[in-house]
């Protein structure tokens, strides 16, 4: 895993795009998260799907609340409300007649340390990127006999929006930010790494699969 400290990221890296730096520097942490989640195979029933959504909701809701505490999103053209994954998770759970609050929120110590806006931007990179696996999850839901939910899912389906277009727009915003604020690149990377670690711990399949 790449080091999570800020000291070795180097302002010189600003010559590369921020989105590429994030992808490279967090590759090991990202891979560890995917192994911990065990998706899509960990979803093997309607109950398993609900448990997965509840677990995601229990983490994403408090993390997104922390992101909202920072100013600066509007200056980047980022609307956190329309990009809220916690809202999509709640919508999916509601359609499944499941209470979004059934799984308690992750406690503060289980959420990433995000002391600055740059760290928060790195966290948003991780959350927004989690939607990219949606098509693969939806295919698995169909194979598992959950076609109805696969067609209507808001979280893994990005609310019906073009996931690729949403991601490209966010990636372009990251790159503009990196060019404008190169000194903060190490903090953005650190925020992303910390968030990957938190997601991996909270979403380990063994922690929710039998809920």
N, C-alpha and C positions, 0 to 999 in steps of 0.2 A: 504494500500500500504506500502511496506517496505520503510524505510527511504532511501533517496538518498544520504545522507551524507557519507563520508568515515570513520568517526571516530568509528563507531560501528561494522564495518565489521570484524575487528580483524585478525591479521596475523595468529592466531591460526587456523583459518579456512583452512589454506593451507594444513592441514592434510586430508581434503576432496578434491575431484577432482574439478577443477575450473569449468568444464562444469556443474556439479551437483550444485555447489554453485550458479552459475548464474541462473540455472533453478529455484532453491528454492527462492533466494532473489528477483527475478524479476517476480515471479508468479502473484502477484497482478497487477503490471503494465502491464504485458502481457495480463491478462484478461481484463483490462480496454481498451486496444487497440482493442482487438477483438470486444468488445461491440461497440466501436466508429465506426469501419469500417463497421459493419453490413454486412459483406460478408459471404456467396455469394449472399444473397438475394438482396442486393443493386444493383446488376447488373441484370437488367431486360430487356435489349435491346442492340442492337449493339451500339447505342449512349451512353448508360450507361457504356458499356464495355470500349469504347474509353475514356470516361470521367475519369473512374477509372485509366486506364493506364496513362493518362496524369498527373493526380494528383500524382500518385506514382513517375513518372518521374521527376516532378517538385521538389520533395524532395530528391530522391535518387541521382540525378545528382550532386547537390552541396555538399551533404554529402560525396559521394564517392570522389569528388575532394579534400575535406579536408583530407580524409584518405590517398590519394596519397601524401600529403605533408609530411607525416611521413616516416622516414627511419626505417628499421627493419623488413619489411614484408618478404623480401627474406630470411632473416636468419631463419625465421619460415617455409619457404617453401610455403608461400602464394603468389600467383600471383593474384594481384587485378584485372588485366585486364581480365583474363579468368573467374573470379568470378563476373565481373561487372553486376549488375542487371539493371543499367541505360542503358547499351548497349542492353540488352535483351528487355527492355521496348521500346527503340527507334526502334528496329527491328519489334516488334509487331505493333507499331503505323504505321510504314512504310507499312507493309502488309495491314493495314486497310485504307491506303491512308490518314492518318492523320499526321499532322505536329507535331513532338515531342516537338517543341518549342511553340506550341499554348498555353500551360499553362506555365506561367512564373515560374522561379525557386523560391523556398522558399527563403525569405530574410535571411541574416545572423542571425538575432535575432530569427528566427523560426527554426534554426538548433541547434543541441546539442552542448553544451560547451565541447570541447575535448582538454584539455590543454596538455595532454601527450600521448605517444604511447599506454600506458595501457588503457587509456580512449577510444582511437580509436579502440582498439581491442574489447572492450566491445560493441562499436557501430557496428562493423562488425558482431558480434554475433547476434545482432538484425536483421540486414539486411539479413544475410545469412539464418537465421531461417525463414524469411518470405516466403521462397520458399517451405517450408514444407507443406503449405496448398494448394499447386498447384493441386493435384489430386481432391480434393473436389471442387475447383473452376472449373476445367475442366468438371467435371460431371454436375455441375450446368449450364455451358455454353451449353452443349448438351441439357439439359432439357429446356433451354430457346430458343432453335432453332439456336444456334450459333455453330453448329458442326464443320464447316470449321475452325473456329478460335480456337476451343478447341483442334483440332488435331495438329495445327501448332504453338500454343503459345510458345514463348520463355521465357517469364517471369514466368508464372505459370507452365510452362513445363520444366523449367531449361535448356532451349536450347536443349532438347532431351537427356540430361545427366541423370544418375541415381541420383535422388535427395537424396535418402537415403545414397548412397555411398559418395556423396559430403559432406553431413552433418556429417557423421561419421568421415571422414578425417579431417574436420575442428574441430570437437569436440576433436579428439585425439591431434590435434595441441594445442588447448586450454589447455588441461590437461598437456601436456609437458611444456608449458609456465608457468602454475601455479606451477609446481614442481621446475622449474628453477628460477622463479622470484616471490617467495611467497609474498614478501613485496609489490608487486604492485597489488595484488588481490583486495584490496578495491577499487582501481582506476578503474580496469576492470569492477567491479560490478557497480560502480557509472556511468561509461560511458554507460553501457547497460541500466540502469534505466533512465538516461536522454534521451537516444535515444527512448526508448519506449514512454516516455511522449510526445516527439516531434512528433513521428509518430501518436500517438493518436489524437493530436490536429490538425495536418495538414490533416490527412486522415479521419477525421470525415465525415461520409457519407453526412451530410447536407451541407458540403462545396464543394462537387464535383458532387453530384448526378444529379443536374439540370444544369450543365455547358453546 
